[in-house]
Amino acid sequence: MKKTTRKMISMLLAFALIAGTAGCAQSTGTSTELEIPYSFASKEEGEELLMSNTEYFDGMTRNDWEFRLGKKGATREEYEALARDNIQDFTEEEKAVIVKYMDQLEKLMEEKGVHLPELEEITFIKTQTEMEAYAEGYTHGTQIYIADFMPQVMLLDDSIEYTMLEVFAHELFHCMTRSNPDFRKEMYKIIHFTVQDEDFELPPSIKEYYISNPDVEHHNSYATFTIGGEPVDCFLTFVTTKHFENEGDMFLESGVTALVPTDGRDMYYTIDDTSDFFDILGKKTGYVIDPEECMAMNFEYAVVYGSNDPKHPYETPEILDSILEVLRNETWKK
């Protein structure tokens, strides 16, 4: 999930509107050997696909519903109804500009000599994302939900080209880890996370304040952190430090990354409790709520910019080098 703030949304839209009469972006028609399979859903198809993600909805909590709907006492039924209503149709112009950026992303990856693991067809779905903290995009399975404001920004302003490429690369990563569990294991291994078969159970105190993330399907990976001078195996999740209270409260504003011990204790540590958190997950990306999101951020930098772009310096370029090394493995070549 690529997150943005309400302030950033206003800036993006204002910047786009300055372009005013800029010509609509069209598909480049570029053909590459590395082709990502994708299609676009209509509003009706998008609603059906969204509601098929029952496992995700089953795992949501009252904390989710209240923060996402912005009111006390919110229910699952209200959340699902609004989520369904938020789905929209793409215009043909919007489809064309997404094709343009996907062509560019394919070309960038091909130039870096990477191969994609087996990938099921991606479906692009247009939606409002207020309930997902105004994310630029998020995923379920291999469904990529694009914020309704994004296509208009892309149509009106070519100067933010690389921002768009980052968004598509980020969401592509989530689709790739769902399509190929072996690829997910290789990616997580780069930041010292081990993937096991079974999910860890969220303890009661975690569950009460838990915020679901559509991009994180499983809590079945862990790493060893140094806490109080001792090694502790923990998995990561995202929680709020308080329940929803007032209109305008957003879960990102009170959210923290929780390091939950794998031994079943009903408690969690925070990043500040560790002495080596960023040594493990890397020092560039601040989006460290889960190894899935952390690696999606690293992946987008690796395939869009590479590891030695002077305009985009990276404090831990060895992570990007490792990602590219894995992607260049002939094992993934179709």
Buried (B, 14 or more C-beta within 10 A) or exposed (E): BBBBEEEEBEEBBEBBEEBEEEEEBEBBEEEBEBBBEBEBBBBEBBBEBBEEBEEBBEBBBBBBBBBBBBBEEBEBEBBBEBBBEBBBEBBEBBBBBBBBBBBBBBBBBBEBEBBBBEBEEBBBBBBBBBBBBBBBBBBBBBBBBBBBBBBBBBBBBBEBBBBBBBBBBBBBBBBBBBBBEEBBBBBBBBBBBEBEEEEBEBBEBBBBBBBBBBBBBBBBBBBBBBBEEEEBBBBBBBBBEEBBEEEEBBBBEBBBBBBBBBEEEEEBBBBEBBEBBBEBBBEBBEBBBBBBBBBBBBBBBBBBBBBEEEEEEBEBBEBBBBBBEBBBEEEBEE
